[in-house]
């Protein structure tokens, strides 16, 4: 595989770095490597952390040293170059855009010289890709392959953005899973819980998935929110070649 660098990271981890850019194709290589390592595990590996363009691999030095681990990872990298387009796993995420849940939708519209309806159309009109889960459970970093907006981040981040908010800057989206600071623009909220400890997979989204944002009405938002509170809501997930 071309343009891959493996380097030590501290005394018990190594990092596999792909091209230095935000790209769906690069990120898919990251997740392909993770799947290969999960399917053909190397004794001593204890955790793998995928990012936009790299995988950090934590290991136990008493079980395997850096040199042999690097060689074992390099051998598995050869399997990541099949050239076949990965099957898309698509999950639908309902969103109520604008209003109290999306107070910045007008700011985004004004910045890009479009209507609020066009903001919704651009955001929900294409499949988006989950690059990684961030620093808190359920916080997903999502990118759209089609240009959506040009609005930059806020100059001063807000101290608190409500949980289950949908925020954007340029063509990137983040799902806010807990009340937290953030410098992105709030365009809506989802009625589902982006993180719920009652689920086997606590995070609603997972890295490597595709997301279809589904605009919903206030009534639909309330109905789905009730199901989410009761723990009975089931996401729509399907696959496409």
C-alpha positions as CSV (number, residue, x, y, z in Angstrom):
1,X,0.0,0.0,0.0
2,X,1.4,3.4,-1.0
3,X,2.1,6.4,1.2
4,X,1.9,4.6,4.5
5,X,4.2,5.4,7.4
6,X,4.4,3.4,10.6
7,X,6.1,5.1,13.6
8,X,6.4,4.4,17.3
9,X,4.1,6.3,19.6
10,X,5.4,6.2,23.2
11,X,6.6,2.9,24.6
12,X,3.5,0.8,24.1
13,X,1.8,2.0,20.8
14,X,2.5,2.5,17.2
15,X,0.7,4.7,14.6
16,X,-0.1,3.7,11.1
17,X,-0.4,6.9,9.0
18,X,-2.0,7.2,5.6
19,X,-2.1,10.3,3.4
20,X,-2.1,13.6,5.3
21,X,-5.6,14.8,4.2
22,X,-9.3,14.5,5.0
23,X,-10.6,12.1,2.5
24,X,-13.3,9.4,2.5
25,X,-11.0,7.1,0.5
26,X,-8.1,7.6,2.9
27,X,-10.4,7.0,5.9
28,X,-11.8,3.8,4.4
29,X,-8.3,2.5,4.2
30,X,-8.0,3.2,8.0
31,X,-11.2,1.2,8.7
32,X,-10.2,-1.6,6.3
33,X,-6.9,-2.0,8.3
34,X,-8.8,-2.1,11.5
35,X,-11.1,-4.9,10.2
36,X,-8.1,-6.9,8.9
37,X,-6.4,-6.6,12.3
38,X,-9.6,-7.6,14.0
39,X,-10.1,-10.6,11.7
40,X,-6.5,-11.7,12.0
41,X,-5.4,-10.5,15.4
42,X,-1.8,-10.0,16.5
43,X,-1.1,-11.3,20.0
44,X,-0.3,-8.4,22.3
45,X,-2.6,-5.8,20.7
46,X,-5.0,-4.4,23.3
47,X,-6.7,-1.6,21.5
48,X,-7.0,0.2,18.1
49,X,-8.1,3.9,17.8
50,X,-8.9,5.0,14.2
51,X,-8.9,8.7,13.2
52,X,-9.4,10.6,10.0
53,X,-6.1,9.3,8.5
54,X,-4.4,7.0,10.9
55,X,-4.7,4.1,13.3
56,X,-3.1,4.1,16.7
57,X,-2.4,0.5,17.9
58,X,-1.8,0.0,21.6
59,X,0.1,-3.2,22.6
60,X,1.7,-4.9,25.6
61,X,5.5,-4.7,25.3
62,X,5.8,-7.8,27.5
63,X,4.0,-9.8,24.8
64,X,5.3,-8.3,21.6
65,X,8.0,-5.7,20.8
66,X,7.7,-2.8,18.4
67,X,9.8,-4.3,15.6
68,X,7.9,-7.6,15.3
69,X,4.6,-5.8,15.7
70,X,5.5,-3.4,12.9
71,X,6.4,-6.3,10.6
72,X,3.2,-8.1,11.4
73,X,1.1,-4.9,10.7
74,X,3.0,-4.4,7.4
75,X,2.1,-7.9,6.2
76,X,-1.6,-7.3,6.9
77,X,-1.5,-3.9,5.1
78,X,-1.0,-5.9,1.9
79,X,-4.6,-7.1,2.3
80,X,-6.0,-3.6,2.3
81,X,-5.4,-3.0,-1.4
82,X,-8.2,-5.1,-3.0
83,X,-9.3,-2.1,-5.1
84,X,-12.9,-3.0,-4.5
85,X,-15.4,-0.3,-3.4
86,X,-16.5,-1.2,0.2
87,X,-20.2,-2.0,0.7
88,X,-21.9,1.0,2.2
89,X,-23.7,0.5,5.5
90,X,-26.2,3.4,5.7
91,X,-27.9,4.5,8.9
92,X,-30.7,7.1,8.9
93,X,-30.6,9.9,11.5
94,X,-33.8,11.9,11.9
95,X,-33.2,15.7,12.3
96,X,-35.5,18.5,13.2
97,X,-33.9,21.5,11.5
98,X,-34.2,25.1,12.6
99,X,-36.3,26.6,15.4
100,X,-35.2,26.3,19.0
101,X,-33.2,23.1,18.1
102,X,-31.3,24.8,15.3
103,X,-30.8,28.5,16.2
104,X,-27.9,29.0,13.7
105,X,-29.7,27.8,10.6
106,X,-30.4,31.4,9.5
107,X,-26.7,32.4,10.1
108,X,-25.6,29.5,7.9
109,X,-28.1,30.5,5.2
110,X,-27.1,34.2,5.2
111,X,-23.4,33.4,5.1
112,X,-23.8,31.2,2.0
113,X,-26.5,33.4,0.4
114,X,-29.2,30.7,0.4
115,X,-32.5,30.1,2.1
116,X,-33.0,28.0,5.2
117,X,-34.8,25.4,3.2
118,X,-31.7,25.2,1.0
119,X,-29.6,24.6,4.1
120,X,-31.8,21.7,4.9
121,X,-31.7,20.4,1.3
122,X,-28.0,20.6,1.1
123,X,-27.4,19.0,4.5
124,X,-29.8,16.1,4.0
125,X,-29.6,15.7,0.2
126,X,-26.4,13.6,0.1
127,X,-25.0,10.6,2.0
128,X,-22.4,11.7,4.5
129,X,-19.6,9.6,6.0
130,X,-18.6,9.0,9.6
131,X,-14.8,9.5,9.8
132,X,-14.4,8.9,13.5
133,X,-15.9,8.9,16.9
134,X,-14.3,11.8,18.9
135,X,-13.4,12.6,22.4
136,X,-16.8,11.8,24.0
137,X,-19.0,8.7,23.3
138,X,-21.4,9.3,20.5
139,X,-19.6,12.4,19.2
140,X,-19.2,11.6,15.5
141,X,-17.1,13.5,13.0
142,X,-19.0,13.4,9.7
143,X,-18.1,14.6,6.2
144,X,-20.1,15.1,3.0
145,X,-18.4,14.2,-0.3
146,X,-20.3,17.0,-1.9
147,X,-19.6,20.7,-1.0
148,X,-22.4,21.9,1.3
149,X,-21.5,25.1,3.2
150,X,-18.6,27.5,3.5
151,X,-19.3,28.9,6.9
152,X,-16.3,28.9,9.3
153,X,-16.3,28.0,12.9
154,X,-17.3,30.6,15.5
155,X,-14.6,32.9,16.6
156,X,-15.5,32.2,20.3
157,X,-16.9,28.7,21.0
158,X,-20.1,28.4,23.0
159,X,-19.7,27.2,26.6
160,X,-22.6,24.8,26.2
161,X,-24.3,23.2,23.3
162,X,-27.3,20.9,24.1
163,X,-26.9,17.2,23.8
164,X,-28.3,15.6,20.6
165,X,-27.6,18.8,18.6
166,X,-26.4,18.7,14.9
167,X,-23.7,21.2,14.3
168,X,-21.7,22.2,11.1
169,X,-18.8,24.1,9.7
170,X,-18.0,24.0,6.0
171,X,-18.9,20.5,4.7
172,X,-18.3,18.9,8.1
173,X,-21.0,17.8,10.6
174,X,-20.6,16.8,14.3
175,X,-23.2,15.1,16.5
176,X,-23.2,16.5,20.0
177,X,-23.9,13.6,22.3
178,X,-23.5,15.4,25.7
179,X,-24.0,19.0,26.8
180,X,-20.5,20.5,26.0
181,X,-18.6,23.4,24.5
182,X,-18.3,23.7,20.8
183,X,-17.5,26.3,18.1
184,X,-19.6,24.9,15.3
185,X,-23.0,26.2,14.2
186,X,-26.2,24.5,15.4
187,X,-28.6,23.8,12.6
188,X,-30.9,21.2,14.2
189,X,-31.4,18.5,16.7
190,X,-32.1,14.8,16.6
191,X,-34.8,13.1,18.6
192,X,-32.7,10.0,19.1
193,X,-30.1,9.8,21.8
194,X,-26.7,10.0,20.2
195,X,-25.3,8.0,23.1
196,X,-27.4,5.7,25.2
197,X,-25.8,3.3,27.7
198,X,-28.8,1.0,27.4
199,X,-27.8,0.0,23.9
200,X,-25.2,-2.7,23.2
201,X,-23.4,-0.2,21.0
202,X,-23.8,3.0,23.1
203,X,-23.1,5.3,20.3
204,X,-25.9,5.7,17.7
205,X,-23.3,6.1,14.9
206,X,-20.0,4.2,14.3
207,X,-16.9,5.1,12.3
208,X,-17.0,3.9,8.7
209,X,-20.8,4.2,8.4
210,X,-22.6,6.4,5.9
211,X,-25.4,8.6,7.3
212,X,-28.6,9.8,5.6
213,X,-30.0,12.8,7.5
214,X,-33.8,12.7,7.4
215,X,-35.7,15.9,8.0
216,X,-38.6,15.4,10.4
217,X,-41.5,17.6,11.5
218,X,-42.2,18.7,15.1
219,X,-44.8,15.9,15.4
220,X,-42.4,13.2,14.1
221,X,-39.6,14.6,16.4
222,X,-41.9,14.2,19.4
223,X,-43.0,10.7,18.5
224,X,-39.4,9.5,17.9
225,X,-38.2,11.2,21.1
226,X,-40.7,9.4,23.1
227,X,-39.6,6.1,21.6
228,X,-35.9,7.0,22.4
229,X,-36.8,7.8,26.0
230,X,-38.5,4.5,26.3
231,X,-35.6,2.7,24.7
232,X,-37.8,1.3,21.9
233,X,-36.6,3.3,18.9
234,X,-34.8,1.2,16.3
235,X,-32.7,2.9,13.7
236,X,-33.1,2.2,10.0
237,X,-29.9,0.6,8.7
238,X,-29.4,-0.9,5.2
239,X,-26.6,-1.7,2.8
240,X,-25.8,-0.5,-0.7
241,X,-23.1,-1.9,-3.1
